């Protein structure tokens, strides 16, 4: 790999991990390390966990950036709000390990969890690139005829990796975080000329778990959320989309105490806690 690319990627990684220091972590949450299927993971456990619920978290970072350092604070607050154990997956990153390394890592973790916890309610959750990887996992689970997770939550998901949606131009001046140029550069590192297999926007699904999508109005990736919502809504009636006015990409990572983040936490907790056997309406 060209040294200039290596230097730029490493600098971006350091800057991205700095997001984890914007606000403090929830000190009541215990964090421990575990290798699952050969993949490094971190368990986040609240003071009073519901042991029947497990959330698998797939971080963002354009398939190139992201680690526990950048996400520890946000995931700790999610853990407390959900009263559920969260497993943070340190999947392989491009460009050192391009597609299919990341989804293969995630599938290894998922297989292990469903084997160890056959009766648990497992939710898959991801932001940005992690949202795209959530969709990729569902595709792989379906192809392997494994049990589906109970639900999927996406925050500002990046689904259409080729950048061919209208919001790139329409919302360009509103988005202070992302640029099409950077996204396309990093998408290329991830896909590594294997676009059809790597791009969740190309996938055809025969079924999909209940889905909750949360997105800010000021995102160039806004259409990724709305288009994927319309696509999955045809398959899964329990599909929800919530737009947060004047919010940016991955807004809970930037401010967990904002009104938008508080509302998002409430919606996600209700989504995770919902039981179709005992309730008739999703709150």
Backbone as CSV, one residue per row, in Angstrom:
resi,resn,N_x,N_y,N_z,CA_x,CA_y,CA_z,C_x,C_y,C_z
1,UNK,0.844,-1.192,0.000,0.000,0.000,0.000,0.880,1.242,0.000
2,UNK,0.493,2.226,-0.781,1.243,3.467,-0.896,1.384,4.128,0.474
3,UNK,2.583,4.641,0.775,2.836,5.234,2.091,1.964,6.447,2.354
4,UNK,1.618,7.202,1.314,0.763,8.371,1.508,-0.636,7.958,1.946
5,UNK,-1.129,6.850,1.394,-2.434,6.325,1.809,-2.365,5.841,3.248
6,UNK,-1.289,5.119,3.574,-1.113,4.623,4.947,-1.100,5.767,5.948
7,UNK,-0.353,6.815,5.638,-0.263,7.959,6.554,-1.605,8.656,6.710
8,UNK,-2.339,8.824,5.605,-3.633,9.488,5.662,-4.645,8.660,6.454
9,UNK,-4.649,7.349,6.201,-5.557,6.470,6.921,-5.252,6.481,8.419
10,UNK,-3.983,6.392,8.767,-3.616,6.387,10.187,-3.999,7.694,10.872
11,UNK,-3.825,8.811,10.177,-4.214,10.100,10.747,-5.726,10.181,10.927
12,UNK,-6.471,9.678,9.948,-7.935,9.659,10.062,-8.388,8.765,11.211
13,UNK,-7.683,7.666,11.424,-8.051,6.763,12.518,-7.866,7.433,13.874
14,UNK,-6.770,8.128,14.034,-6.526,8.835,15.298,-7.604,9.895,15.532
15,UNK,-7.927,10.654,14.491,-8.944,11.703,14.626,-10.306,11.105,14.939
16,UNK,-10.652,10.020,14.270,-11.962,9.400,14.486,-12.082,8.854,15.903
17,UNK,-11.019,8.226,16.406,-11.061,7.696,17.772,-11.192,8.808,18.806
18,UNK,-10.815,10.024,18.419,-10.970,11.146,19.330,-12.414,11.472,19.656
19,UNK,-13.347,11.000,18.807,-14.767,11.211,19.096,-15.183,10.551,20.400
20,UNK,-14.439,9.537,20.801,-14.781,8.830,22.031,-14.502,9.604,23.295
21,UNK,-13.903,10.797,23.157,-13.569,11.606,24.335,-14.396,12.886,24.419
22,UNK,-15.430,12.991,23.593,-16.277,14.191,23.631,-17.067,14.249,24.927
23,UNK,-17.552,13.112,25.383,-18.282,13.046,26.654,-17.859,11.780,27.398
24,UNK,-18.049,11.748,28.719,-17.571,10.601,29.500,-18.450,9.369,29.325
25,UNK,-17.842,8.226,29.554,-18.575,6.971,29.541,-19.439,6.846,30.792
26,UNK,-20.419,5.980,30.742,-21.235,5.664,31.908,-20.431,4.720,32.807
27,UNK,-20.065,5.210,33.959,-19.201,4.449,34.857,-19.834,3.230,35.473
28,UNK,-21.147,3.092,35.375,-21.820,1.933,35.967,-21.731,0.690,35.086
29,UNK,-21.260,0.863,33.859,-21.206,-0.239,32.901,-19.844,-0.918,32.970
30,UNK,-19.859,-2.235,33.073,-18.621,-3.015,33.097,-18.232,-3.412,31.669
31,UNK,-16.940,-3.308,31.357,-16.433,-3.626,30.028,-15.364,-4.698,30.154
32,UNK,-15.486,-5.738,29.334,-14.497,-6.813,29.345,-14.220,-7.276,27.922
33,UNK,-13.057,-7.867,27.728,-12.634,-8.327,26.415,-12.889,-9.821,26.242
34,UNK,-13.222,-10.211,25.014,-13.342,-11.629,24.691,-13.075,-11.824,23.197
35,UNK,-12.312,-12.867,22.885,-12.129,-13.261,21.495,-13.215,-14.275,21.157
36,UNK,-14.023,-13.953,20.156,-15.129,-14.823,19.756,-14.925,-15.213,18.301
37,UNK,-14.748,-16.499,18.064,-14.470,-16.952,16.703,-13.192,-16.372,16.141
38,UNK,-12.245,-16.044,17.029,-10.992,-15.443,16.603,-11.065,-13.951,16.362
39,UNK,-12.194,-13.328,16.714,-12.400,-11.893,16.496,-12.416,-11.179,17.845
40,UNK,-11.634,-10.125,17.986,-11.618,-9.357,19.230,-12.939,-8.629,19.411
41,UNK,-13.504,-8.775,20.606,-14.778,-8.126,20.937,-14.709,-7.579,22.357
42,UNK,-15.625,-6.669,22.666,-15.762,-6.143,24.021,-17.213,-6.272,24.477
43,UNK,-17.382,-6.812,25.666,-18.711,-6.884,26.279,-18.955,-5.640,27.121
44,UNK,-20.128,-5.035,26.946,-20.609,-3.950,27.798,-21.795,-4.505,28.593
45,UNK,-21.690,-4.477,29.915,-22.720,-5.104,30.763,-23.246,-4.065,31.749
46,UNK,-24.561,-3.785,31.739,-25.124,-2.800,32.670,-25.234,-3.375,34.074
47,UNK,-25.573,-2.518,35.018,-25.664,-2.941,36.417,-26.715,-4.024,36.615
48,UNK,-27.835,-3.910,35.905,-28.906,-4.906,36.036,-29.314,-5.380,34.644
49,UNK,-28.531,-6.268,34.065,-28.804,-6.674,32.682,-29.994,-7.614,32.567
50,UNK,-30.697,-7.496,31.461,-31.676,-8.495,31.061,-30.889,-9.530,30.259
51,UNK,-30.629,-10.675,30.865,-29.751,-11.666,30.252,-30.367,-12.357,29.043
52,UNK,-31.633,-12.065,28.761,-32.269,-12.635,27.571,-32.089,-11.764,26.341
53,UNK,-31.438,-10.592,26.506,-31.236,-9.667,25.391,-29.740,-9.442,25.151
54,UNK,-29.332,-9.564,23.898,-27.953,-9.275,23.505,-27.992,-8.399,22.259
55,UNK,-27.244,-7.311,22.292,-27.115,-6.431,21.132,-25.710,-6.595,20.559
56,UNK,-25.626,-6.918,19.289,-24.342,-6.960,18.579,-24.148,-5.604,17.919
57,UNK,-23.067,-4.897,18.283,-22.852,-3.553,17.729,-21.735,-3.557,16.705
58,UNK,-22.048,-3.017,15.518,-21.096,-2.900,14.413,-20.806,-1.418,14.179
59,UNK,-19.596,-1.013,14.458,-19.259,0.408,14.444,-19.114,0.960,13.031
60,UNK,-19.182,2.287,12.951,-18.969,2.987,11.702,-17.510,3.325,11.496
61,UNK,-17.259,4.153,10.455,-15.898,4.546,10.141,-15.503,4.240,8.716
62,UNK,-16.508,4.168,7.821,-16.257,4.012,6.389,-15.482,2.736,6.066
63,UNK,-15.641,1.695,6.903,-14.989,0.395,6.715,-13.478,0.456,6.905
64,UNK,-12.962,1.625,7.266,-11.524,1.846,7.379,-11.141,2.317,8.786
65,UNK,-12.022,3.072,9.413,-11.766,3.676,10.716,-12.636,3.018,11.783
66,UNK,-12.365,3.374,13.042,-13.242,2.961,14.132,-12.632,1.894,15.014
67,UNK,-12.812,2.069,16.331,-12.325,1.101,17.314,-13.064,1.331,18.618
68,UNK,-12.754,0.506,19.590,-13.373,0.659,20.908,-13.058,2.025,21.507
69,UNK,-11.893,2.597,21.180,-11.524,3.897,21.747,-12.519,4.984,21.351
70,UNK,-12.985,4.953,20.121,-13.911,5.970,19.660,-15.346,5.735,20.082
71,UNK,-15.677,4.511,20.480,-17.079,4.154,20.732,-17.402,3.804,22.175
72,UNK,-16.391,3.694,23.012,-16.620,3.227,24.378,-17.658,4.063,25.113
73,UNK,-17.561,5.383,25.019,-18.487,6.250,25.755,-19.920,6.061,25.264
74,UNK,-20.136,6.134,23.943,-21.503,6.011,23.422,-22.105,4.643,23.720
75,UNK,-21.339,3.584,23.516,-21.866,2.242,23.744,-22.203,2.039,25.218
76,UNK,-21.436,2.631,26.120,-21.749,2.499,27.544,-23.102,3.123,27.872
77,UNK,-23.418,4.255,27.261,-24.714,4.898,27.495,-25.844,4.095,26.839
78,UNK,-25.576,3.529,25.665,-26.575,2.647,25.054,-26.864,1.463,25.973
79,UNK,-25.822,0.901,26.543,-25.971,-0.267,27.413,-26.878,0.035,28.598
80,UNK,-26.639,1.162,29.221,-27.478,1.554,30.365,-28.922,1.791,29.953
81,UNK,-29.105,2.469,28.826,-30.457,2.792,28.369,-31.240,1.532,27.994
82,UNK,-30.555,0.536,27.431,-31.231,-0.665,26.956,-31.367,-1.738,28.033
83,UNK,-30.622,-1.597,29.145,-30.547,-2.668,30.160,-30.219,-4.007,29.507
84,UNK,-29.352,-3.959,28.510,-28.984,-5.158,27.762,-27.476,-5.210,27.590
85,UNK,-26.950,-6.410,27.511,-25.536,-6.578,27.201,-25.300,-6.232,25.728
86,UNK,-24.232,-5.475,25.480,-23.871,-5.121,24.113,-22.499,-5.708,23.809
87,UNK,-22.395,-6.363,22.671,-21.120,-6.909,22.215,-20.599,-6.036,21.077
88,UNK,-19.498,-5.357,21.329,-18.857,-4.498,20.333,-17.847,-5.339,19.567
89,UNK,-17.983,-5.372,18.246,-17.161,-6.249,17.405,-16.064,-5.444,16.719
90,UNK,-14.808,-5.836,16.947,-13.663,-5.185,16.298,-13.339,-5.929,15.003
91,UNK,-14.227,-5.765,14.020,-14.055,-6.464,12.747,-12.853,-5.911,11.970
92,UNK,-12.387,-6.692,10.996,-11.229,-6.308,10.194,-11.499,-5.043,9.391
93,UNK,-10.481,-4.198,9.269,-10.618,-2.924,8.577,-9.841,-2.919,7.263
94,UNK,-10.426,-2.248,6.260,-9.716,-1.956,5.017,-8.807,-0.740,5.284
95,UNK,-7.807,-0.487,4.465,-7.433,-1.229,3.259,-6.577,-2.450,3.510
96,UNK,-6.097,-2.620,4.772,-5.243,-3.782,5.061,-5.993,-5.095,4.829
97,UNK,-7.276,-5.111,5.209,-8.091,-6.321,5.053,-9.430,-5.931,4.413
98,UNK,-9.475,-5.892,3.105,-10.695,-5.479,2.403,-11.760,-6.570,2.432
99,UNK,-12.915,-6.272,1.807,-13.981,-7.251,1.666,-13.393,-8.555,1.116
100,UNK,-13.790,-9.729,1.676,-14.899,-9.967,2.611,-14.474,-10.132,4.066
101,UNK,-13.305,-9.618,4.457,-12.812,-9.862,5.813,-13.773,-9.375,6.900
102,UNK,-14.272,-8.139,6.769,-15.159,-7.594,7.806,-16.436,-8.417,7.968
103,UNK,-17.231,-8.645,6.904,-18.437,-9.447,7.096,-18.142,-10.875,7.531
104,UNK,-17.026,-11.442,7.102,-16.664,-12.789,7.555,-16.422,-12.806,9.058
105,UNK,-15.726,-11.785,9.572,-15.517,-11.678,11.020,-16.842,-11.591,11.760
106,UNK,-17.725,-10.760,11.250,-19.013,-10.542,11.923,-19.852,-11.813,11.913
107,UNK,-19.827,-12.533,10.811,-20.581,-13.788,10.737,-20.031,-14.819,11.724
108,UNK,-18.718,-14.867,11.900,-18.123,-15.775,12.890,-18.658,-15.471,14.287
109,UNK,-18.706,-14.194,14.628,-19.205,-13.786,15.938,-20.678,-14.148,16.074
110,UNK,-21.462,-13.874,15.041,-22.896,-14.152,15.096,-23.150,-15.654,15.262
111,UNK,-22.445,-16.471,14.502,-22.615,-17.923,14.612,-22.341,-18.400,16.032
112,UNK,-21.264,-17.898,16.607,-20.890,-18.304,17.954,-21.944,-17.892,18.975
113,UNK,-22.455,-16.669,18.826,-23.439,-16.171,19.796,-24.743,-16.955,19.748
114,UNK,-25.240,-17.243,18.562,-26.514,-17.968,18.489,-26.349,-19.411,18.957
115,UNK,-25.138,-19.947,18.810,-24.875,-21.303,19.311,-24.833,-21.320,20.835
116,UNK,-24.198,-20.289,21.402,-24.058,-20.217,22.861,-25.324,-19.728,23.553
117,UNK,-26.134,-18.975,22.832,-27.324,-18.354,23.439,-28.548,-18.624,22.562
118,UNK,-28.953,-19.882,22.420,-30.021,-20.224,21.470,-31.373,-19.593,21.793
119,UNK,-31.579,-19.241,23.063,-32.884,-18.690,23.460,-32.862,-17.177,23.643
120,UNK,-31.717,-16.555,23.412,-31.603,-15.108,23.633,-32.220,-14.326,22.487
121,UNK,-32.708,-13.134,22.820,-33.180,-12.197,21.818,-31.972,-11.392,21.354
122,UNK,-31.547,-11.595,20.120,-30.347,-10.944,19.599,-30.741,-9.855,18.604
123,UNK,-30.262,-8.654,18.878,-30.480,-7.498,18.002,-29.150,-7.124,17.371
124,UNK,-29.139,-6.884,16.077,-27.946,-6.401,15.385,-28.099,-4.898,15.174
125,UNK,-27.058,-4.168,15.519,-27.135,-2.713,15.488,-25.858,-2.149,14.902
126,UNK,-25.968,-1.118,14.065,-24.778,-0.507,13.507,-25.019,0.915,13.053
127,UNK,-23.950,1.710,13.066,-24.037,3.076,12.558,-23.144,3.218,11.336
128,UNK,-23.582,4.042,10.384,-22.804,4.361,9.190,-22.407,3.090,8.459
129,UNK,-21.090,2.830,8.281,-20.661,1.597,7.628,-21.157,0.371,8.379
130,UNK,-21.304,0.503,9.697,-21.842,-0.602,10.486,-23.276,-0.923,10.131
131,UNK,-24.027,0.087,9.651,-25.366,-0.174,9.141,-25.320,-1.008,7.878
132,UNK,-24.383,-0.671,6.980,-24.213,-1.467,5.774,-23.782,-2.887,6.096
133,UNK,-22.899,-3.039,7.082,-22.465,-4.364,7.490,-23.593,-5.151,8.154
134,UNK,-24.522,-4.448,8.809,-25.705,-5.124,9.360,-26.534,-5.745,8.243
135,UNK,-26.725,-4.981,7.165,-27.469,-5.507,6.016,-26.723,-6.677,5.381
136,UNK,-25.397,-6.570,5.299,-24.592,-7.656,4.742,-24.721,-8.914,5.598
137,UNK,-24.716,-8.740,6.917,-24.879,-9.896,7.810,-26.214,-10.583,7.580
138,UNK,-27.289,-9.816,7.444,-28.607,-10.419,7.220,-28.600,-11.219,5.919
139,UNK,-27.954,-10.706,4.896,-27.836,-11.435,3.627,-27.113,-12.760,3.831
140,UNK,-26.017,-12.734,4.560,-25.228,-13.939,4.793,-25.969,-14.940,5.675
141,UNK,-26.650,-14.448,6.690,-27.441,-15.315,7.567,-28.531,-16.023,6.770
142,UNK,-29.179,-15.283,5.875,-30.226,-15.873,5.033,-29.646,-16.938,4.111
143,UNK,-28.513,-16.647,3.491,-27.900,-17.593,2.562,-27.451,-18.869,3.266
144,UNK,-27.019,-18.747,4.517,-26.569,-19.917,5.264,-27.705,-20.583,6.040
145,UNK,-28.912,-20.005,5.923,-30.095,-20.556,6.589,-29.896,-20.668,8.104
146,UNK,-29.263,-19.641,8.672,-29.116,-19.531,10.116,-30.334,-18.819,10.694
147,UNK,-30.582,-18.975,11.991,-31.671,-18.214,12.622,-31.436,-16.713,12.486
148,UNK,-32.483,-16.003,12.107,-32.386,-14.550,11.969,-32.344,-13.871,13.337
149,UNK,-31.677,-12.706,13.424,-31.788,-11.923,14.661,-33.217,-11.426,14.837
150,UNK,-33.525,-11.002,16.041,-34.878,-10.532,16.348,-35.160,-9.162,15.759
151,UNK,-34.120,-8.418,15.453,-34.316,-7.091,14.887,-32.987,-6.476,14.485
152,UNK,-33.081,-5.397,13.714,-31.908,-4.657,13.260,-32.156,-3.171,13.494
153,UNK,-31.158,-2.493,14.050,-31.215,-1.042,14.237,-30.062,-0.423,13.450
154,UNK,-30.372,0.594,12.659,-29.352,1.308,11.901,-29.396,2.793,12.236
155,UNK,-28.245,3.357,12.538,-28.108,4.793,12.776,-27.296,5.371,11.612
156,UNK,-27.892,6.280,10.861,-27.204,6.916,9.728,-26.502,5.887,8.843
157,UNK,-27.206,4.859,8.383,-26.521,3.779,7.666,-25.974,4.209,6.310
158,UNK,-24.843,3.600,5.956,-24.262,3.729,4.626,-24.537,2.423,3.891
159,UNK,-25.494,2.447,2.979,-25.961,1.243,2.295,-25.492,1.206,0.847
160,UNK,-25.600,2.320,0.149,-25.330,2.377,-1.290,-23.907,2.903,-1.502
161,UNK,-22.956,1.982,-1.608,-21.545,2.345,-1.536,-21.024,3.051,-2.772
162,UNK,-21.772,3.012,-3.863,-21.302,3.660,-5.088,-21.618,5.160,-5.123
163,UNK,-22.325,5.660,-4.129,-22.592,7.098,-4.057,-23.520,7.617,-5.133
164,UNK,-24.501,6.806,-5.521,-25.385,7.173,-6.639,-26.775,7.596,-6.189
165,UNK,-26.883,8.183,-4.999,-28.175,8.673,-4.522,-28.210,10.204,-4.575
166,UNK,-29.411,10.757,-4.618,-29.574,12.187,-4.833,-29.148,13.075,-3.691
167,UNK,-29.160,12.564,-2.458,-28.876,13.423,-1.315,-27.413,13.865,-1.251
168,UNK,-26.519,13.221,-1.995,-25.135,13.688,-2.035,-25.071,15.140,-2.516
169,UNK,-25.893,15.488,-3.489,-25.907,16.860,-3.988,-26.902,17.729,-3.227
170,UNK,-28.100,17.186,-2.997,-29.169,17.973,-2.365,-28.768,18.441,-0.973
171,UNK,-28.058,17.599,-0.221,-27.732,17.916,1.178,-26.247,18.191,1.389
172,UNK,-25.535,18.407,0.310,-24.092,18.612,0.381,-23.725,19.776,1.291
173,UNK,-24.436,20.886,1.161,-24.106,22.076,1.942,-24.566,21.974,3.396
174,UNK,-25.416,20.981,3.687,-25.918,20.816,5.051,-25.016,19.923,5.893
175,UNK,-24.199,19.098,5.236,-23.429,18.077,5.941,-22.030,18.587,6.272
176,UNK,-21.740,18.798,7.574,-20.422,19.296,7.961,-19.403,18.180,8.192
177,UNK,-19.811,16.923,8.023,-18.971,15.795,8.415,-18.452,14.993,7.227
178,UNK,-19.338,14.614,6.314,-18.979,13.699,5.245,-18.837,14.413,3.906
179,UNK,-17.958,13.884,3.073,-17.854,14.329,1.686,-17.931,13.102,0.789
180,UNK,-18.468,13.286,-0.391,-18.570,12.181,-1.332,-17.188,11.667,-1.710
181,UNK,-16.230,12.572,-1.852,-14.891,12.174,-2.256,-14.263,11.206,-1.254
182,UNK,-14.382,11.521,0.033,-13.802,10.651,1.060,-14.540,9.314,1.117
183,UNK,-15.862,9.356,1.038,-16.640,8.121,1.075,-16.282,7.207,-0.093
184,UNK,-16.174,7.782,-1.284,-15.867,6.955,-2.445,-14.445,6.393,-2.378
185,UNK,-13.517,7.174,-1.852,-12.146,6.671,-1.679,-12.139,5.457,-0.757
186,UNK,-12.805,5.586,0.392,-12.772,4.505,1.374,-13.647,3.321,0.956
187,UNK,-14.716,3.587,0.231,-15.516,2.487,-0.310,-14.678,1.638,-1.259
188,UNK,-13.813,2.300,-2.033,-12.930,1.580,-2.944,-11.944,0.694,-2.204
189,UNK,-11.414,1.172,-1.087,-10.509,0.353,-0.282,-11.231,-0.892,0.233
190,UNK,-12.476,-0.702,0.637,-13.255,-1.826,1.194,-13.667,-2.816,0.120
191,UNK,-14.273,-2.338,-0.958,-14.807,-3.229,-1.987,-13.699,-3.929,-2.765
192,UNK,-12.587,-3.259,-2.978,-11.427,-3.855,-3.646,-11.818,-4.518,-4.966
193,UNK,-12.562,-3.781,-5.781,-12.999,-4.252,-7.111,-13.952,-5.444,-7.052
194,UNK,-14.590,-5.615,-5.913,-15.591,-6.678,-5.772,-16.923,-6.039,-5.399
195,UNK,-17.313,-5.035,-6.189,-18.435,-4.173,-5.826,-19.756,-4.933,-5.688
196,UNK,-20.056,-5.815,-6.589,-21.366,-6.463,-6.569,-21.589,-7.258,-5.288
197,UNK,-20.545,-7.920,-4.807,-20.663,-8.695,-3.580,-20.572,-7.826,-2.331
198,UNK,-19.853,-6.701,-2.431,-19.588,-5.881,-1.254,-20.651,-4.818,-0.985
199,UNK,-21.356,-4.375,-2.007,-22.272,-3.235,-1.891,-23.655,-3.695,-1.458
200,UNK,-24.081,-3.385,-0.219,-25.422,-3.793,0.238,-26.545,-3.207,-0.603
201,UNK,-26.261,-2.101,-1.293,-27.280,-1.517,-2.153,-27.671,-2.410,-3.311
202,UNK,-26.825,-3.384,-3.635,-27.101,-4.313,-4.726,-27.840,-5.574,-4.268
203,UNK,-27.980,-5.749,-2.956,-28.514,-7.011,-2.455,-30.012,-7.132,-2.705
204,UNK,-30.439,-8.357,-2.951,-31.853,-8.710,-2.976,-32.148,-9.549,-1.744
205,UNK,-33.164,-9.158,-0.999,-33.549,-9.882,0.200,-34.900,-10.564,-0.018
206,UNK,-35.001,-11.791,0.464,-36.287,-12.483,0.454,-37.056,-12.252,1.744
207,UNK,-36.336,-11.926,2.798,-36.943,-11.611,4.088,-35.975,-10.732,4.855
208,UNK,-36.495,-10.090,5.898,-35.656,-9.207,6.701,-36.291,-9.096,8.076
209,UNK,-35.493,-9.037,9.149,-36.062,-8.869,10.492,-36.696,-7.495,10.656
210,UNK,-37.460,-7.290,11.717,-37.932,-5.943,12.040,-36.770,-4.959,12.041
211,UNK,-37.024,-3.768,11.502,-35.944,-2.806,11.258,-36.321,-1.426,11.761
212,UNK,-35.385,-0.784,12.455,-35.521,0.608,12.882,-34.343,1.388,12.314
213,UNK,-34.630,2.447,11.560,-33.591,3.305,10.986,-33.735,4.713,11.571
214,UNK,-32.629,5.276,12.057,-32.582,6.629,12.589,-31.587,7.430,11.760
215,UNK,-31.990,8.620,11.301,-31.116,9.397,10.425,-31.319,10.889,10.658
216,UNK,-30.229,11.653,10.517,-30.325,13.104,10.613,-30.680,13.716,9.272
217,UNK,-31.358,14.835,9.296,-31.780,15.484,8.047,-30.600,16.105,7.296
218,UNK,-29.491,16.386,8.007,-28.362,17.098,7.395,-27.252,16.139,6.974
219,UNK,-27.629,15.040,6.325,-26.656,14.027,5.924,-26.669,13.830,4.415
220,UNK,-25.484,13.746,3.826,-25.450,13.393,2.413,-25.845,11.933,2.207
221,UNK,-25.841,11.155,3.273,-26.293,9.766,3.206,-27.780,9.611,3.544
222,UNK,-28.499,10.710,3.566,-29.914,10.663,3.948,-30.709,9.680,3.080
223,UNK,-30.471,9.695,1.776,-31.229,8.819,0.881,-30.918,7.346,1.091
224,UNK,-29.750,7.033,1.635,-29.455,5.639,1.958,-30.497,5.094,2.919
225,UNK,-30.889,5.923,3.885,-31.897,5.506,4.863,-33.279,5.382,4.234
226,UNK,-33.673,6.399,3.481,-35.041,6.390,2.944,-35.218,5.317,1.873
227,UNK,-34.218,5.127,1.022,-34.332,4.110,-0.029,-34.329,2.704,0.553
228,UNK,-33.469,2.480,1.553,-33.434,1.146,2.163,-34.709,0.886,2.954
229,UNK,-35.236,1.923,3.597,-36.514,1.793,4.302,-37.611,1.341,3.338
230,UNK,-37.722,1.994,2.199,-38.757,1.636,1.225,-38.555,0.215,0.698
231,UNK,-37.318,-0.169,0.527,-37.005,-1.509,0.020,-37.419,-2.590,1.020
232,UNK,-37.075,-2.403,2.279,-37.352,-3.426,3.288,-38.807,-3.403,3.725
233,UNK,-39.432,-2.232,3.677,-40.843,-2.116,4.061,-41.721,-3.045,3.233
234,UNK,-41.345,-3.319,2.011,-42.125,-4.225,1.164,-42.055,-5.668,1.667
235,UNK,-40.975,-5.992,2.379,-40.790,-7.349,2.885,-41.203,-7.498,4.335
236,UNK,-40.974,-6.446,5.111,-41.145,-6.506,6.559,-42.032,-5.334,7.013
237,UNK,-43.297,-5.629,7.358,-44.200,-4.546,7.792,-43.686,-3.783,9.008
238,UNK,-42.942,-4.471,9.874,-42.422,-3.815,11.068,-41.089,-3.145,10.748
239,UNK,-41.166,-2.137,9.898,-40.011,-1.357,9.500,-40.300,0.104,9.788
240,UNK,-39.393,0.757,10.503,-39.608,2.136,10.918,-38.449,3.024,10.488
241,UNK,-38.774,4.262,10.167,-37.768,5.273,9.848,-38.077,6.531,10.636
242,UNK,-37.087,7.050,11.349,-37.236,8.295,12.087,-36.178,9.290,11.621
243,UNK,-36.640,10.427,11.099,-35.744,11.501,10.682,-35.626,12.529,11.802
244,UNK,-34.398,12.937,12.104,-34.151,13.939,13.137,-33.719,15.249,12.471
245,UNK,-34.567,16.245,12.598,-34.361,17.524,11.934,-33.094,18.208,12.441
246,UNK,-32.290,18.689,11.489,-31.065,19.440,11.769,-30.002,18.634,12.517
247,UNK,-30.091,17.318,12.443,-29.064,16.482,13.054,-28.104,15.971,11.984
248,UNK,-26.861,15.737,12.413,-25.810,15.334,11.487,-25.592,13.826,11.554
249,UNK,-24.702,13.362,10.727,-24.381,11.949,10.617,-23.903,11.386,11.960
250,UNK,-24.521,10.276,12.393,-24.108,9.619,13.630,-24.227,10.495,14.855
251,UNK,-25.320,11.259,14.954,-25.441,12.310,15.975,-25.275,11.833,17.426
252,UNK,-25.681,10.608,17.828,-25.468,10.228,19.232,-23.992,10.110,19.610
253,UNK,-23.134,9.860,18.635,-21.704,9.762,18.918,-21.120,11.118,19.278
254,UNK,-21.763,12.166,18.801,-21.262,13.520,19.021,-21.847,14.150,20.280
255,UNK,-23.122,13.876,20.564,-23.767,14.440,21.755,-24.850,13.481,22.234
256,UNK,-24.561,12.766,23.289,-25.511,11.776,23.813,-26.622,12.431,24.627
257,UNK,-26.444,13.706,24.998,-27.424,14.379,25.847,-28.396,15.265,25.068
258,UNK,-28.251,15.367,23.763,-29.155,16.207,22.969,-30.564,15.630,22.987
259,UNK,-31.531,16.469,22.670,-32.919,15.999,22.620,-33.076,14.884,21.589
260,UNK,-32.383,15.021,20.461,-32.469,13.992,19.422,-31.908,12.670,19.927
261,UNK,-30.781,12.717,20.603,-30.173,11.485,21.109,-31.033,10.853,22.196
262,UNK,-31.622,11.673,23.046,-32.507,11.129,24.082,-33.717,10.437,23.465
263,UNK,-34.281,11.060,22.439,-35.412,10.437,21.750,-34.970,9.144,21.063
264,UNK,-33.792,9.166,20.453,-33.277,7.972,19.782,-33.079,6.832,20.774
265,UNK,-32.538,7.137,21.946,-32.345,6.110,22.972,-33.671,5.488,23.390
266,UNK,-34.683,6.333,23.550,-36.005,5.831,23.934,-36.578,4.934,22.857
267,UNK,-36.487,5.356,21.614,-37.018,4.555,20.507,-36.279,3.223,20.368
268,UNK,-34.965,3.271,20.497,-34.195,2.033,20.376,-34.502,1.071,21.519
269,UNK,-34.631,1.604,22.727,-34.942,0.740,23.875,-36.297,0.070,23.691
270,UNK,-37.297,0.809,23.218,-38.617,0.233,22.991,-38.577,-0.811,21.883
271,UNK,-37.790,-0.539,20.858,-37.654,-1.491,19.757,-37.033,-2.798,20.250
272,UNK,-35.994,-2.681,21.063,-35.307,-3.860,21.586,-36.193,-4.635,22.550
273,UNK,-36.988,-3.927,23.337,-37.812,-4.576,24.363,-39.116,-5.136,23.832
274,UNK,-39.509,-4.737,22.652,-40.793,-5.155,22.086,-40.852,-6.666,21.916
275,UNK,-41.970,-7.239,22.307,-42.225,-8.672,22.146,-43.518,-8.850,21.407
276,UNK,-43.441,-9.350,20.184,-44.646,-9.489,19.352,-45.655,-10.470,19.947
277,UNK,-45.193,-11.316,20.873,-46.105,-12.291,21.466,-46.986,-11.679,22.547
278,UNK,-46.524,-10.577,23.110,-47.275,-9.982,24.220,-47.770,-8.581,23.917
279,UNK,-47.409,-8.026,22.770,-47.822,-6.667,22.421,-48.347,-6.643,21.002
280,UNK,-49.226,-5.681,20.756,-49.832,-5.581,19.430,-49.409,-4.330,18.689
281,UNK,-48.806,-3.384,19.383,-48.419,-2.129,18.758,-46.985,-1.805,19.116
282,UNK,-46.191,-1.473,18.133,-44.819,-1.016,18.381,-44.871,0.437,18.815
283,UNK,-44.276,0.738,19.952,-44.300,2.110,20.481,-43.258,2.963,19.776
